[in-house]
Amino acid sequence: MAAAHFNRIAKERQLPFVAVARGVDPDSEIPASIRQGLARDGLAPADEVPHALTADEASAAATVFAFDEVPPDRKGDATLIYWRNMPPASKDYGAARDAIVRRVVWKKSQLPLRRNATRFGASVGYGGRLRW
């Protein structure tokens, strides 16, 4: 969900970044309520199937945005920014979307480039699990 909204905002503002969705313990599928919420917003999930975050992917990202703790073995040498106290999207898609969009819009002018990276990672809770 967060990756889809990030990518929409980045495209609209012609920012050279692409977000990917990864998780520490991802669900086997994206919940129907999240898919329906994204569809109402004219979006689709960044990935059709949830994928686990790897240290290599974290290291390749310019920044990893996380809602939950990223274990040391998955951090790589990534720059991590934690977005705490986010409403769970599985319970209130609209509140979660609004909180994510506010943070993405606020952060857009501060997006760092590291080693010419243009790929961002982030996390979103699907059913209480780390995703993005």
TIVO-2410 file (N, C-alpha, C; in nm, 3 decimals):
# residues 132
REC num residu      c1      c2      c3 atome chaine
REC   1      M   0.081  -0.119   0.000     N      A
REC   1      M   0.000   0.000   0.000    CA      A
REC   1      M   0.086   0.126   0.000     C      A
REC   2      A   0.183   0.131   0.091     N      A
REC   2      A   0.268   0.250   0.098    CA      A
REC   2      A   0.350   0.267  -0.029     C      A
REC   3      A   0.400   0.156  -0.084     N      A
REC   3      A   0.479   0.165  -0.207    CA      A
REC   3      A   0.394   0.219  -0.322     C      A
REC   4      A   0.271   0.174  -0.332     N      A
REC   4      A   0.182   0.220  -0.439    CA      A
REC   4      A   0.157   0.371  -0.427     C      A
REC   5      H   0.131   0.418  -0.308     N      A
REC   5      H   0.107   0.562  -0.289    CA      A
REC   5      H   0.235   0.642  -0.309     C      A
REC   6      F   0.348   0.590  -0.260     N      A
REC   6      F   0.476   0.657  -0.282    CA      A
REC   6      F   0.502   0.672  -0.431     C      A
REC   7      N   0.486   0.564  -0.506     N      A
REC   7      N   0.515   0.567  -0.649    CA      A
REC   7      N   0.423   0.662  -0.724     C      A
REC   8      R   0.297   0.669  -0.684     N      A
REC   8      R   0.204   0.765  -0.747    CA      A
REC   8      R   0.252   0.907  -0.724     C      A
REC   9      I   0.286   0.939  -0.600     N      A
REC   9      I   0.331   1.075  -0.567    CA      A
REC   9      I   0.463   1.107  -0.636     C      A
REC  10      A   0.556   1.012  -0.637     N      A
REC  10      A   0.685   1.034  -0.705    CA      A
REC  10      A   0.664   1.060  -0.853     C      A
REC  11      K   0.575   0.985  -0.916     N      A
REC  11      K   0.548   1.004  -1.058    CA      A
REC  11      K   0.483   1.140  -1.084     C      A
REC  12      E   0.384   1.175  -1.004     N      A
REC  12      E   0.316   1.304  -1.021    CA      A
REC  12      E   0.413   1.421  -1.007     C      A
REC  13      R   0.510   1.408  -0.918     N      A
REC  13      R   0.605   1.517  -0.890    CA      A
REC  13      R   0.737   1.499  -0.965     C      A
REC  14      Q   0.740   1.403  -1.055     N      A
REC  14      Q   0.856   1.375  -1.139    CA      A
REC  14      Q   0.984   1.355  -1.057     C      A
REC  15      L   0.970   1.279  -0.949     N      A
REC  15      L   1.085   1.245  -0.866    CA      A
REC  15      L   1.147   1.116  -0.920     C      A
REC  16      P   1.279   1.103  -0.915     N      A
REC  16      P   1.346   0.987  -0.975    CA      A
REC  16      P   1.354   0.867  -0.880     C      A
REC  17      F   1.245   0.836  -0.809     N      A
REC  17      F   1.247   0.729  -0.711    CA      A
REC  17      F   1.136   0.628  -0.739     C      A
REC  18      V   1.163   0.503  -0.703     N      A
REC  18      V   1.065   0.396  -0.713    CA      A
REC  18      V   1.068   0.320  -0.581     C      A
REC  19      A   0.953   0.302  -0.521     N      A
REC  19      A   0.943   0.224  -0.398    CA      A
REC  19      A   0.910   0.079  -0.431     C      A
REC  20      V   0.962  -0.010  -0.351     N      A
REC  20      V   0.928  -0.152  -0.361    CA      A
REC  20      V   0.871  -0.196  -0.227     C      A
REC  21      A   0.790  -0.299  -0.229     N      A
REC  21      A   0.728  -0.351  -0.108    CA      A
REC  21      A   0.802  -0.476  -0.063     C      A
REC  22      R   0.844  -0.477   0.063     N      A
REC  22      R   0.913  -0.591   0.120    CA      A
REC  22      R   0.870  -0.605   0.265     C      A
REC  23      G   0.887  -0.726   0.321     N      A
REC  23      G   0.851  -0.748   0.459    CA      A
REC  23      G   0.948  -0.840   0.529     C      A
REC  24      V   0.947  -0.834   0.661     N      A
REC  24      V   1.030  -0.923   0.739    CA      A
REC  24      V   0.965  -1.060   0.749     C      A
REC  25      D   0.835  -1.061   0.773     N      A
REC  25      D   0.757  -1.184   0.781    CA      A
REC  25      D   0.629  -1.161   0.702     C      A
REC  26      P   0.640  -1.151   0.569     N      A
REC  26      P   0.523  -1.112   0.490    CA      A
REC  26      P   0.413  -1.217   0.490     C      A
REC  27      D   0.290  -1.170   0.481     N      A
REC  27      D   0.177  -1.260   0.463    CA      A
REC  27      D   0.192  -1.332   0.330     C      A
REC  28      S   0.119  -1.439   0.311     N      A
REC  28      S   0.127  -1.515   0.186    CA      A
REC  28      S   0.056  -1.443   0.072     C      A
REC  29      E  -0.036  -1.352   0.107     N      A
REC  29      E  -0.105  -1.272   0.004    CA      A
REC  29      E  -0.143  -1.137   0.061     C      A
REC  30      I  -0.170  -1.045  -0.028     N      A
REC  30      I  -0.214  -0.911   0.013    CA      A
REC  30      I  -0.362  -0.921   0.049     C      A
REC  31      P  -0.400  -0.873   0.168     N      A
REC  31      P  -0.541  -0.883   0.209    CA      A
REC  31      P  -0.636  -0.815   0.110     C      A
REC  32      A  -0.753  -0.875   0.095     N      A
REC  32      A  -0.854  -0.821   0.003    CA      A
REC  32      A  -0.889  -0.677   0.037     C      A
REC  33      S  -0.895  -0.642   0.166     N      A
REC  33      S  -0.932  -0.506   0.204    CA      A
REC  33      S  -0.828  -0.404   0.156     C      A
REC  34      I  -0.702  -0.443   0.153     N      A
REC  34      I  -0.596  -0.354   0.103    CA      A
REC  34      I  -0.609  -0.342  -0.049     C      A
REC  35      R  -0.628  -0.453  -0.118     N      A
REC  35      R  -0.645  -0.451  -0.264    CA      A
REC  35      R  -0.765  -0.363  -0.302     C      A
REC  36      Q  -0.876  -0.378  -0.228     N      A
REC  36      Q  -0.997  -0.300  -0.257    CA      A
REC  36      Q  -0.973  -0.152  -0.233     C      A
REC  37      G  -0.904  -0.119  -0.124     N      A
REC  37      G  -0.873   0.022  -0.096    CA      A
REC  37      G  -0.785   0.082  -0.203     C      A
REC  38      L  -0.682   0.010  -0.244     N      A
REC  38      L  -0.596   0.059  -0.352    CA      A
REC  38      L  -0.675   0.078  -0.481     C      A
REC  39      A  -0.762  -0.017  -0.513     N      A
REC  39      A  -0.844  -0.006  -0.635    CA      A
REC  39      A  -0.933   0.117  -0.630     C      A
REC  40      R  -0.992   0.145  -0.513     N      A
REC  40      R  -1.074   0.267  -0.499    CA      A
REC  40      R  -0.992   0.392  -0.522     C      A
REC  41      D  -0.863   0.385  -0.489     N      A
REC  41      D  -0.772   0.499  -0.510    CA      A
REC  41      D  -0.711   0.500  -0.650     C      A
REC  42      G  -0.752   0.405  -0.735     N      A
REC  42      G  -0.698   0.398  -0.870    CA      A
REC  42      G  -0.558   0.341  -0.876     C      A
REC  43      L  -0.520   0.260  -0.777     N      A
REC  43      L  -0.386   0.205  -0.769    CA      A
REC  43      L  -0.390   0.053  -0.762     C      A
REC  44      A  -0.275  -0.007  -0.777     N      A
REC  44      A  -0.258  -0.152  -0.763    CA      A
REC  44      A  -0.139  -0.175  -0.671     C      A
REC  45      P  -0.131  -0.290  -0.606     N      A
REC  45      P  -0.013  -0.319  -0.523    CA      A
REC  45      P   0.115  -0.311  -0.605     C      A
REC  46      A   0.223  -0.270  -0.540     N      A
REC  46      A   0.353  -0.262  -0.608    CA      A
REC  46      A   0.398  -0.400  -0.654     C      A
REC  47      D   0.362  -0.504  -0.579     N      A
REC  47      D   0.392  -0.643  -0.613    CA      A
REC  47      D   0.264  -0.723  -0.596     C      A
REC  48      E   0.243  -0.823  -0.677     N      A
REC  48      E   0.124  -0.907  -0.665    CA      A
REC  48      E   0.133  -1.004  -0.547     C      A
REC  49      V   0.254  -1.047  -0.516     N      A
REC  49      V   0.278  -1.140  -0.407    CA      A
REC  49      V   0.377  -1.076  -0.310     C      A
REC  50      P   0.351  -1.079  -0.180     N      A
REC  50      P   0.446  -1.023  -0.084    CA      A
REC  50      P   0.581  -1.095  -0.089     C      A
REC  51      H   0.687  -1.016  -0.071     N      A
REC  51      H   0.824  -1.069  -0.073    CA      A
REC  51      H   0.894  -1.029   0.056     C      A
REC  52      A   0.988  -1.112   0.099     N      A
REC  52      A   1.066  -1.084   0.219    CA      A
REC  52      A   1.179  -0.986   0.188     C      A
REC  53      L   1.208  -0.901   0.283     N      A
REC  53      L   1.321  -0.808   0.274    CA      A
REC  53      L   1.450  -0.884   0.292     C      A
REC  54      T   1.549  -0.854   0.209     N      A
REC  54      T   1.683  -0.912   0.226    CA      A
REC  54      T   1.780  -0.801   0.259     C      A
REC  55      A   1.890  -0.837   0.321     N      A
REC  55      A   1.993  -0.738   0.354    CA      A
REC  55      A   2.048  -0.674   0.227     C      A
REC  56      D   2.063  -0.751   0.119     N      A
REC  56      D   2.113  -0.696  -0.006    CA      A
REC  56      D   2.018  -0.591  -0.063     C      A
REC  57      E   1.888  -0.621  -0.060     N      A
REC  57      E   1.792  -0.522  -0.109    CA      A
REC  57      E   1.790  -0.398  -0.022     C      A
REC  58      A   1.797  -0.416   0.108     N      A
REC  58      A   1.800  -0.300   0.198    CA      A
REC  58      A   1.922  -0.214   0.168     C      A
REC  59      S   2.036  -0.278   0.148     N      A
REC  59      S   2.159  -0.204   0.119    CA      A
REC  59      S   2.152  -0.129  -0.013     C      A
REC  60      A   2.080  -0.185  -0.110     N      A
REC  60      A   2.069  -0.122  -0.242    CA      A
REC  60      A   1.971  -0.005  -0.242     C      A
REC  61      A   1.885   0.004  -0.141     N      A
REC  61      A   1.785   0.110  -0.137    CA      A
REC  61      A   1.848   0.240  -0.089     C      A
REC  62      A   1.798   0.351  -0.141     N      A
REC  62      A   1.843   0.482  -0.091    CA      A
REC  62      A   1.801   0.499   0.054     C      A
REC  63      T   1.681   0.455   0.087     N      A
REC  63      T   1.627   0.462   0.223    CA      A
REC  63      T   1.525   0.351   0.240     C      A
REC  64      V   1.520   0.295   0.360     N      A
REC  64      V   1.416   0.200   0.395    CA      A
REC  64      V   1.326   0.266   0.498     C      A
REC  65      F   1.199   0.280   0.465     N      A
REC  65      F   1.099   0.333   0.558    CA      A
REC  65      F   1.032   0.212   0.623     C      A
REC  66      A   1.029   0.209   0.754     N      A
REC  66      A   0.976   0.093   0.825    CA      A
REC  66      A   0.877   0.136   0.931     C      A
REC  67      F   0.770   0.059   0.945     N      A
REC  67      F   0.671   0.084   1.049    CA      A
REC  67      F   0.702   0.000   1.172     C      A
REC  68      D   0.773  -0.109   1.156     N      A
REC  68      D   0.810  -0.199   1.264    CA      A
REC  68      D   0.961  -0.221   1.261     C      A
REC  69      E   1.012  -0.278   1.367     N      A
REC  69      E   1.156  -0.301   1.378    CA      A
REC  69      E   1.207  -0.395   1.268     C      A
REC  70      V   1.315  -0.355   1.204     N      A
REC  70      V   1.380  -0.438   1.103    CA      A
REC  70      V   1.494  -0.512   1.174     C      A
REC  71      P   1.493  -0.646   1.172     N      A
REC  71      P   1.599  -0.722   1.240    CA      A
REC  71      P   1.737  -0.689   1.183     C      A
REC  72      P   1.839  -0.693   1.267     N      A
REC  72      P   1.975  -0.660   1.222    CA      A
REC  72      P   2.020  -0.737   1.099     C      A
REC  73      D   1.981  -0.865   1.086     N      A
REC  73      D   2.026  -0.945   0.972    CA      A
REC  73      D   1.957  -0.907   0.842     C      A
REC  74      R   1.858  -0.817   0.846     N      A
REC  74      R   1.787  -0.773   0.726    CA      A
REC  74      R   1.817  -0.627   0.690     C      A
REC  75      K   1.891  -0.556   0.775     N      A
REC  75      K   1.915  -0.413   0.754    CA      A
REC  75      K   2.021  -0.384   0.649     C      A
REC  76      G   2.117  -0.472   0.634     N      A
REC  76      G   2.229  -0.439   0.547    CA      A
REC  76      G   2.292  -0.310   0.596     C      A
REC  77      D   2.334  -0.224   0.504     N      A
REC  77      D   2.385  -0.093   0.546    CA      A
REC  77      D   2.286   0.017   0.508     C      A
REC  78      A   2.159  -0.018   0.509     N      A
REC  78      A   2.054   0.077   0.471    CA      A
REC  78      A   2.038   0.190   0.571     C      A
REC  79      T   1.996   0.304   0.518     N      A
REC  79      T   1.947   0.413   0.601    CA      A
REC  79      T   1.802   0.380   0.634     C      A
REC  80      L   1.772   0.366   0.763     N      A
REC  80      L   1.637   0.331   0.807    CA      A
REC  80      L   1.568   0.452   0.867     C      A
REC  81      I   1.444   0.472   0.827     N      A
REC  81      I   1.360   0.573   0.887    CA      A
REC  81      I   1.235   0.501   0.935     C      A
REC  82      Y   1.211   0.510   1.065     N      A
REC  82      Y   1.095   0.444   1.123    CA      A
REC  82      Y   0.977   0.539   1.129     C      A
REC  83      W   0.864   0.494   1.077     N      A
REC  83      W   0.738   0.566   1.086    CA      A
REC  83      W   0.655   0.492   1.191     C      A
REC  84      R   0.655   0.543   1.313     N      A
REC  84      R   0.590   0.477   1.426    CA      A
REC  84      R   0.442   0.517   1.437     C      A
REC  85      N   0.370   0.435   1.509     N      A
REC  85      N   0.230   0.463   1.544    CA      A
REC  85      N   0.140   0.487   1.423     C      A
REC  86      M   0.160   0.407   1.321     N      A
REC  86      M   0.076   0.417   1.201    CA      A
REC  86      M  -0.052   0.335   1.222     C      A
REC  87      P  -0.166   0.386   1.176     N      A
REC  87      P  -0.289   0.307   1.186    CA      A
REC  87      P  -0.275   0.180   1.101     C      A
REC  88      P  -0.322   0.067   1.150     N      A
REC  88      P  -0.312  -0.057   1.071    CA      A
REC  88      P  -0.405  -0.053   0.949     C      A
REC  89      A  -0.348  -0.070   0.833     N      A
REC  89      A  -0.426  -0.064   0.708    CA      A
REC  89      A  -0.530  -0.174   0.702     C      A
REC  90      S  -0.505  -0.286   0.766     N      A
REC  90      S  -0.602  -0.396   0.763    CA      A
REC  90      S  -0.728  -0.363   0.843     C      A
REC  91      K  -0.719  -0.266   0.932     N      A
REC  91      K  -0.835  -0.226   1.013    CA      A
REC  91      K  -0.900  -0.098   0.963     C      A
REC  92      D  -0.820  -0.005   0.913     N      A
REC  92      D  -0.874   0.124   0.867    CA      A
REC  92      D  -0.788   0.173   0.750     C      A
REC  93      Y  -0.821   0.126   0.631     N      A
REC  93      Y  -0.743   0.161   0.513    CA      A
REC  93      Y  -0.731   0.312   0.496     C      A
REC  94      G  -0.842   0.385   0.510     N      A
REC  94      G  -0.841   0.529   0.488    CA      A
REC  94      G  -0.748   0.602   0.583     C      A
REC  95      A  -0.752   0.568   0.710     N      A
REC  95      A  -0.664   0.633   0.808    CA      A
REC  95      A  -0.518   0.600   0.780     C      A
REC  96      A  -0.490   0.474   0.745     N      A
REC  96      A  -0.352   0.435   0.713    CA      A
REC  96      A  -0.305   0.508   0.588     C      A
REC  97      R  -0.389   0.511   0.484     N      A
REC  97      R  -0.353   0.581   0.361    CA      A
REC  97      R  -0.323   0.727   0.389     C      A
REC  98      D  -0.410   0.794   0.462     N      A
REC  98      D  -0.389   0.936   0.489    CA      A
REC  98      D  -0.261   0.961   0.566     C      A
REC  99      A  -0.230   0.876   0.664     N      A
REC  99      A  -0.106   0.892   0.740    CA      A
REC  99      A   0.017   0.869   0.652     C      A
REC 100      I   0.012   0.769   0.567     N      A
REC 100      I   0.124   0.741   0.476    CA      A
REC 100      I   0.143   0.855   0.378     C      A
REC 101      V   0.036   0.901   0.317     N      A
REC 101      V   0.046   1.008   0.217    CA      A
REC 101      V   0.101   1.135   0.282     C      A
REC 102      R   0.055   1.168   0.403     N      A
REC 102      R   0.108   1.287   0.472    CA      A
REC 102      R   0.258   1.276   0.491     C      A
REC 103      R   0.306   1.159   0.531     N      A
REC 103      R   0.449   1.142   0.554    CA      A
REC 103      R   0.528   1.142   0.424     C      A
REC 104      V   0.475   1.082   0.320     N      A
REC 104      V   0.545   1.082   0.191    CA      A
REC 104      V   0.554   1.224   0.137     C      A
REC 105      V   0.446   1.299   0.142     N      A
REC 105      V   0.447   1.437   0.092    CA      A
REC 105      V   0.545   1.521   0.172     C      A
REC 106      W   0.545   1.504   0.305     N      A
REC 106      W   0.638   1.580   0.390    CA      A
REC 106      W   0.782   1.543   0.358     C      A
REC 107      K   0.807   1.416   0.333     N      A
REC 107      K   0.944   1.368   0.313    CA      A
REC 107      K   0.997   1.393   0.172     C      A
REC 108      K   0.910   1.421   0.076     N      A
REC 108      K   0.951   1.428  -0.065    CA      A
REC 108      K   1.065   1.524  -0.091     C      A
REC 109      S   1.070   1.635  -0.021     N      A
REC 109      S   1.177   1.732  -0.046    CA      A
REC 109      S   1.307   1.692   0.023     C      A
REC 110      Q   1.303   1.589   0.106     N      A
REC 110      Q   1.421   1.548   0.180    CA      A
REC 110      Q   1.473   1.413   0.135     C      A
REC 111      L   1.425   1.360   0.025     N      A
REC 111      L   1.465   1.227  -0.019    CA      A
REC 111      L   1.612   1.226  -0.057     C      A
REC 112      P   1.694   1.149   0.016     N      A
REC 112      P   1.838   1.147  -0.012    CA      A
REC 112      P   1.873   1.053  -0.125     C      A
REC 113      L   1.976   1.088  -0.195     N      A
REC 113      L   2.035   0.996  -0.292    CA      A
REC 113      L   2.164   0.943  -0.231     C      A
REC 114      R   2.176   0.813  -0.227     N      A
REC 114      R   2.295   0.749  -0.172    CA      A
REC 114      R   2.349   0.655  -0.278     C      A
REC 115      R   2.473   0.670  -0.312     N      A
REC 115      R   2.537   0.588  -0.416    CA      A
REC 115      R   2.451   0.585  -0.542     C      A
REC 116      N   2.395   0.699  -0.577     N      A
REC 116      N   2.311   0.711  -0.696    CA      A
REC 116      N   2.191   0.618  -0.694     C      A
REC 117      A   2.149   0.576  -0.576     N      A
REC 117      A   2.034   0.486  -0.565    CA      A
REC 117      A   1.906   0.563  -0.595     C      A
REC 118      T   1.817   0.500  -0.668     N      A
REC 118      T   1.687   0.561  -0.693    CA      A
REC 118      T   1.576   0.469  -0.646     C      A
REC 119      R   1.612   0.365  -0.578     N      A
REC 119      R   1.514   0.269  -0.532    CA      A
REC 119      R   1.493   0.286  -0.382     C      A
REC 120      F   1.371   0.294  -0.341     N      A
REC 120      F   1.338   0.307  -0.200    CA      A
REC 120      F   1.270   0.180  -0.155     C      A
REC 121      G   1.294   0.144  -0.034     N      A
REC 121      G   1.219   0.037   0.029    CA      A
REC 121      G   1.142   0.097   0.143     C      A
REC 122      A   1.040   0.029   0.184     N      A
REC 122      A   0.965   0.076   0.299    CA      A
REC 122      A   0.882  -0.039   0.351     C      A
REC 123      S   0.818  -0.016   0.462     N      A
REC 123      S   0.739  -0.124   0.520    CA      A
REC 123      S   0.601  -0.076   0.557     C      A
REC 124      V   0.508  -0.166   0.546     N      A
REC 124      V   0.371  -0.139   0.583    CA      A
REC 124      V   0.318  -0.263   0.651     C      A
REC 125      G   0.235  -0.247   0.750     N      A
REC 125      G   0.179  -0.362   0.818    CA      A
REC 125      G   0.062  -0.421   0.743     C      A
REC 126      Y   0.071  -0.543   0.699     N      A
REC 126      Y  -0.042  -0.619   0.646    CA      A
REC 126      Y  -0.072  -0.723   0.752     C      A
REC 127      G  -0.184  -0.711   0.816     N      A
REC 127      G  -0.218  -0.806   0.921    CA      A
REC 127      G  -0.119  -0.803   1.035     C      A
REC 128      G  -0.062  -0.685   1.061     N      A
REC 128      G   0.032  -0.670   1.170    CA      A
REC 128      G   0.173  -0.711   1.135     C      A
REC 129      R   0.200  -0.744   1.012     N      A
REC 129      R   0.334  -0.785   0.973    CA      A
REC 129      R   0.402  -0.676   0.891     C      A
REC 130      L   0.532  -0.676   0.898     N      A
REC 130      L   0.611  -0.575   0.828    CA      A
REC 130      L   0.605  -0.599   0.678     C      A
REC 131      R   0.571  -0.494   0.604     N      A
REC 131      R   0.563  -0.502   0.457    CA      A
REC 131      R   0.608  -0.371   0.397     C      A
REC 132      W   0.651  -0.379   0.278     N      A
REC 132      W   0.666  -0.270   0.180    CA      A
REC 132      W   0.756  -0.307   0.073     C      A
***
